Amino acid sequence: AKIITMAHCVDLAVECDYTFYGKLTDFLSREDTVILDTEYTDNVKVIFRIKGENKQNIDAKITDLSNGRVSSTVISENFCEFWKFFRKKIKGFQIFCRIYN
């Protein structure tokens, strides 16, 4: 058996145009988030998970980054296993690692 860390998590959705999508994913990759799904239609809908304590901060940053054009919508809130991915380069290869908080 292993010990896992449970945290109050919030799943959020952000719908944006394709021009803002790159900025959004770059921003989310630098924050304590996990992207769960991306839906591509006439716009892009990104669904991601954050710790509940970070919701207001992430909302404010997304609104600021988009100059008020984009905001997030809460999809669900629950207690779940929370992890963060980080990138590590080893001999020219980009490795994605999962660490538990």
N, C-alpha and C positions, 0 to 999 in steps of 0.2 A: 504494500500500500504506500501511496505517496501523499504528502500533504499538499493541498491546493489552497490557493488564496481566493476567497469569495469577496466580491465587492458589489456595492450598489452600482448598477450599470444602467445607462440610458442608450437606447438605440435611436438614432436620429436619421432623418432623410433630408437631403438638400437637392433641389432640382435647379439646374442651371443650363445656360447655353454652352455650346461646345467651346467657345472662346474663353469662358471662365473656368471650364473643367480642369485645364492644366494647372491653373493657379490653385484651385481647390485641392486637388490631389497632392500637389507639392506641399501645401500648407498642412494637410492632414498627416502626411508622412513625417513631418517634423514635430507633431503634437503626440500626445499620449492617446492615440486612437487606433482602432482596428477597423479597416474597411471590410464590410460583410458582403456587399453586393453592389453592382453597378448595372443600371438599365439604360440602354441606348435607344432612344426614339428620336423625335424631333428635338428634344432636349435630353440632357443626361441627368439621371437620378442616382445619387450616391447614398448608400445606406451604410452607416458606420456606428461603432460602439465606443462610448467614452465612459469614464467613471462619472457617477452622478455629481460628484463635487466639482467637476470641471465644466458642467453644462453652461452656466452663464458666461464664463470666460470664453469658451469655444464659440458660443452664439455671437458674442460681441466681436470677436476677431473675424468671423466669417462675414458679418454685416459690414464691418469696417473694410475688409479686403475687397468686397464687392461694391463698395460705395453705396451701400444701402439697397442694392438690387436683389440680394439673395439672403434668405434666412433659413433656419432649420426647422423641421417639424418633428416632434416626438412621436416615435412609432410605438415604443414600449419601454417600461422600466421594470427591472427585476434584479435579483441577486444572481450573479453568475461568476464563473471562473473568468478572470480578466488576465489578458496577456498583452504584451507589446512586441511587435516585430522590430528588429533593427537590422540594418545592412552592414555587412562586413566584407571587405575585399581581401581575398587570399589568392596570391599568385595570379592576379588579373581576373579572377572570377568573382562575381558578386554573389555572396551567400546570404540567404535570409534566415535569421535565427529567431527563435521564439523564447522569450524570457517571461517568467511569471513574476508579478509584483507581489 
